[in-house]
Amino acid sequence: MLIRGADVGGRIRDVRCADGRVREVAPDLSPRADESLLDAGGGALLPGLHDHHIHLHALAAALSSIRCGPPEVEDLEGLRRALAVEPDERGWLRGTGYFESVAGPLDRNLLDELRHDLPVRIQHRSGAMWFLNSRALAALGIADTAAEDVARPDEEVAAIERDPKGRATGRLFRADAWLRDRLPTSAAPDLAAVGRRLAAYGVTAITDATPTNGSDEAGRFRAAQASGALPQRLAMMGRLAATGPVDPGDPMLRVGAHKIMLDEPALPDLEQLVDTIRAAHARKRPVAIHTVTRAEIHFALAALTAARVLPGDRIEHASVAPPEAVEIISRLDLAIVTQPNFLAERGDAYRANVDERDLPHLYRVKSWLEAGVRLGGGTDAPFGHPDPWRAMHAAVERRTATGDRLGREECVSPETALALFLPAFSRRPQPNDETAPAIEIGDPADLCLLAVPWSRARLDLSSDHVSATLRDGSLIFSA
């Protein structure tokens, strides 16, 4: 592939790609007989984007699910209309994105009022909880008897909430794997729509941060890549157990960190967490610890300090990060993966519900980089919107849907926001000099071409500007 007339680091250049690499960058390269030509028209040529925290199968399922929360659904009547549809191939209704601003705390009684003729399950916007109606509870064999906890195959526990009389309320916590085992069988979610959408955003690599990933998921990911349905490179987090026949030299699929979930209402014993971290390190696997509250991040840091940090250890979200946590993370040389898109998507709810002392510490960006912390960006899709350009825009503006600004001091330049979604984590803020990252000879030919120069794109960080995406020098998306 020969890319003609691209904005490369602020200069118009031709870029030759061969054998999966950038081979030449010069003002005027002569085309070869065996080359495809791509006219950049002065558009910025960037490294391909990397979403460092996403959930592929959940995103694929969400694309075919009923939206049950803001902004599509804002109130009870909107939820009633959303559920007035035909069931899926299993005879169920599956909803996603519910938040309490729609109709308050959701339970089986309210769901029965909305739809009693079919089994219904709706996921909370956080991903931590499912709401089921009576038909769904019966179909899953959840009886109205004494309180019970259900052991899942990965030895975690799915909590079934019950009222004082022992009747199931319809709320299940951290129950994804348990639900999959009990739901009527169906084909795994088709990843083709996800792959196409991410390619249209300029994404050439992803990190799947699903904690229950194992051998089966590895096989499905590899099959989707082999068929072309998933054209992105993939790092797969997941369980500590073996993840199947993943070739360590495979450039498309690699096993990433062992994902550890922390939930403040049910934190494990500290020594148990330390032992889990040490077990992962003994297998040469770093850990990625999910923290969203002040208590969770301090608990995680206490355990990592005791276990000692392995290169590659990281904190996912760090949604609330008080100054003392920033200092400890910098000293331990941990990496952080943040989701600034949540400021735009959920900021008004944060302002109403988050402790006032924690509002300045939400989804930091600038503070991490000024402290020398390695920082990457993720969308957390489907729990956030999968478009990384929206997350970049949020990192620059930090405005809620109603226009309020959360943490003005954490705003960064468009160049710094872009760097969050490049393959290598950032360590310092990027200068606000209107120059996109340069493309160097020898770089992977995983590229994102915009329809406009970077000097124009930086004023309006939007995926609408993406005109082509290349992996290994071949097109995987063209507008």
Stockholm file with secondary structure:
# STOCKHOLM 1.0

chainA/1-479         MLIRGADVGGRIRDVRCADGRVREVAPDLSPRADESLLDAGGGALLPGLHDHHIHLHALAAALSSIRCGPPEVEDLEGLRRALAVEPDERGWLRGTGYFESVAGPLDRNLLDELRHDLPVRIQHRSGAMWFLNSRALAALGIADTAAEDVARPDEEVAAIERDPKGRATGRLFRADAWLRDRLPTSAAPDLAAVGRRLAAYGVTAITDATPTNGSDEAGRFRAAQASGALPQRLAMMGRLAATGPVDPGDPMLRVGAHKIMLDEPALPDLEQLVDTIRAAHARKRPVAIHTVTRAEIHFALAALTAARVLPGDRIEHASVAPPEAVEIISRLDLAIVTQPNFLAERGDAYRANVDERDLPHLYRVKSWLEAGVRLGGGTDAPFGHPDPWRAMHAAVERRTATGDRLGREECVSPETALALFLPAFSRRPQPNDETAPAIEIGDPADLCLLAVPWSRARLDLSSDHVSATLRDGSLIFSA
#=GR chainA/1-479 SS CEEEEEEETTEEEEEEEETTEEEEEESCCCCCTTCCEEECTTCBEEECEEEEEECHHHHHHHHTSEECSTTTCCSHHHHHHHTCSCCCTTSCEEEEEECHHHHSSCCHHHHHHHCCSSCEEEEETTSSEEEECHHHHHHTTCCSSSCCEEECTTSCEEEEEECTTSCEEEEEESCHHHHHHHSCCCCCCCCHHHHHHHHHTTEEEEEECCTTCCHHHHHHHHHHHHHTSCCSEEEEEECSSCCCSCCTTCSSEEEEEEEEECCGGGCCCHHHHHHHHHHHHHTTCCEEEEECSHHHHHHHHHHHHHHCCCTTCEEEECCBCCHHHHHHHHHHTCEEEECTHHHHHHHHHHHHHSCGGGGGGBTCSHHHHHTTCEEEECCCTTSSCSCHHHHHHHHHHCBCTTSCBSCGGGCCCHHHHHHTTSSSCBCSCCCSSSCCCCCCTTSBSCEEEESSCHHHHTTSCCGGGEEEEEETTEEEEEC
#=GC SS_cons         CEEEEEEETTEEEEEEEETTEEEEEESCCCCCTTCCEEECTTCBEEECEEEEEECHHHHHHHHTSEECSTTTCCSHHHHHHHTCSCCCTTSCEEEEEECHHHHSSCCHHHHHHHCCSSCEEEEETTSSEEEECHHHHHHTTCCSSSCCEEECTTSCEEEEEECTTSCEEEEEESCHHHHHHHSCCCCCCCCHHHHHHHHHTTEEEEEECCTTCCHHHHHHHHHHHHHTSCCSEEEEEECSSCCCSCCTTCSSEEEEEEEEECCGGGCCCHHHHHHHHHHHHHTTCCEEEEECSHHHHHHHHHHHHHHCCCTTCEEEECCBCCHHHHHHHHHHTCEEEECTHHHHHHHHHHHHHSCGGGGGGBTCSHHHHHTTCEEEECCCTTSSCSCHHHHHHHHHHCBCTTSCBSCGGGCCCHHHHHHTTSSSCBCSCCCSSSCCCCCCTTSBSCEEEESSCHHHHTTSCCGGGEEEEEETTEEEEEC
//
